[in-house]
Amino acid sequence: MKALAYIAGAALLAVIPSALAEDSMSVEPGLWRTSTVMTMSMMPVPQSQQEEQCITREDATFDPDDLMSEAEECTVDSLEQSSTSMTFSMTCLMEGGVSMAGTGSFETANRGRSMSGVIDFAGEVPGFSDPLTMNIEMSGERIGDCDV
């Protein structure tokens, strides 16, 4: 489960930087405030996180492999993106026989000054009768310039 929790946080941070390639989803560099709420079927209370991060031009390339660099158990199965949206699917095979499949979508608005996204995972955990589900809702907005 640690890998999936990492993916949830990394997903938002990997998506926010603007991509330099043509037809890639992009946001405006600057200081961003992001919020993430994760709900899992095995956790009674949703987990939420809010943080501020400086997005620079040097941070500006989205690569699905970067998203997965810390989660070796996962692979991106499909990825489609435009200048204002992105959808993807991924599969994670983790220790203990846990297999999870997930989908996600993100979009930008207000000329790249805000974004929102959702990731949903579902899978089977050996020894448990109920499936494991996870929903991650994310949002972010540019709140100013980065301190130098």
C-alpha positions in Angstrom: 0.0 0.0 0.0 3.0 2.3 0.6 3.7 2.4 -3.2 0.1 3.4 -4.0 0.2 6.2 -1.4 3.4 7.4 -3.0 1.9 7.3 -6.4 -1.0 9.4 -5.2 1.3 12.2 -4.1 3.7 11.9 -6.9 0.9 11.9 -9.5 -0.1 15.4 -8.7 3.5 16.7 -8.5 4.4 15.1 -11.8 1.4 16.5 -13.5 1.6 20.1 -12.3 4.9 21.0 -14.1 4.4 22.4 -17.5 5.5 20.2 -20.4 7.7 21.7 -23.1 6.7 19.3 -25.8 4.0 20.3 -28.3 0.5 19.0 -27.4 1.5 18.4 -23.8 -0.6 19.5 -20.8 1.0 22.6 -19.3 0.6 25.0 -16.4 2.2 28.4 -15.7 5.4 28.2 -13.7 5.2 29.9 -10.3 4.2 29.1 -6.7 1.4 26.5 -6.6 -0.9 25.4 -3.7 -2.1 21.8 -4.1 -4.6 19.8 -2.2 -5.0 16.0 -2.3 -7.7 13.9 -0.6 -7.2 10.1 -0.7 -10.0 7.7 0.3 -9.3 3.9 0.6 -11.7 1.1 1.4 -9.3 -0.1 4.2 -9.0 3.3 5.9 -12.0 4.6 7.8 -10.9 8.3 7.5 -9.9 10.1 4.3 -6.3 11.3 4.2 -5.8 14.9 3.1 -2.7 16.9 2.3 -2.1 20.5 1.3 1.2 21.9 0.2 2.9 24.7 -1.7 5.5 24.1 -4.3 7.5 26.2 -6.7 7.2 25.0 -10.3 10.1 26.4 -12.3 10.9 26.1 -16.0 13.6 23.6 -15.1 10.9 21.3 -13.5 8.7 21.7 -16.6 8.8 18.4 -18.4 6.2 15.7 -17.7 7.3 12.2 -18.3 5.2 9.2 -17.1 8.5 7.4 -16.3 9.3 10.1 -13.8 5.9 9.4 -12.1 6.9 5.8 -11.8 10.6 6.2 -10.8 9.9 5.5 -7.2 7.2 2.9 -7.8 9.0 0.2 -9.7 5.9 -2.2 -9.3 3.8 0.0 -11.6 3.6 0.6 -15.3 1.8 3.2 -17.4 -0.5 1.2 -19.8 -1.8 4.2 -21.8 -1.4 7.9 -21.8 -3.2 10.5 -23.9 -2.6 14.2 -23.5 -3.3 17.6 -25.0 -2.4 21.1 -24.0 -5.2 21.2 -21.4 -5.9 17.6 -20.4 -4.4 14.2 -19.8 -5.9 10.7 -19.2 -3.9 7.5 -18.3 -4.3 4.0 -17.1 -1.7 2.1 -15.0 -1.2 -1.3 -13.4 0.7 -2.1 -10.2 1.8 -5.6 -9.1 3.0 -5.4 -5.6 4.5 -7.7 -3.0 2.0 -10.0 -1.3 0.2 -10.8 -4.5 -1.7 -7.4 -4.6 -2.7 -6.4 -8.1 -4.2 -3.0 -8.7 -5.4 -1.3 -11.9 -6.1 2.4 -12.1 -7.2 5.2 -14.3 -6.7 8.9 -14.0 -7.6 12.2 -15.6 -6.3 15.7 -15.2 -7.2 19.1 -16.7 -6.0 22.6 -16.6 -8.0 25.8 -16.8 -7.7 29.5 -16.6 -4.7 29.5 -19.1 -2.8 27.0 -17.0 -3.3 28.8 -13.7 -5.4 26.0 -12.1 -5.7 22.2 -12.4 -7.8 19.3 -11.1 -7.6 15.6 -11.3 -8.9 12.2 -10.2 -7.2 8.8 -9.9 -9.1 5.7 -9.1 -7.6 2.3 -8.3 -9.2 -1.1 -7.6 -7.7 -4.5 -6.9 -7.8 -7.7 -5.0 -5.8 -8.3 -1.8 -5.2 -12.0 -1.0 -6.9 -13.0 2.2 -9.5 -10.2 2.1 -13.0 -10.8 0.8 -13.7 -7.2 -0.1 -11.8 -5.5 -3.0 -9.4 -2.7 -2.2 -10.4 0.6 -3.7 -8.7 4.0 -3.7 -9.9 7.4 -4.9 -7.6 10.3 -5.1 -8.9 13.8 -5.8 -6.5 16.6 -6.5 -6.6 20.3 -7.2 -4.0 23.0 -7.5 -3.8 26.7 -8.3 -1.0 29.1 -9.0 -0.9 31.6 -6.1 2.0 33.8 -7.1 5.6 34.0 -8.1 8.3 31.8 -6.5 10.6 33.4 -3.9 14.1 33.7 -5.3 
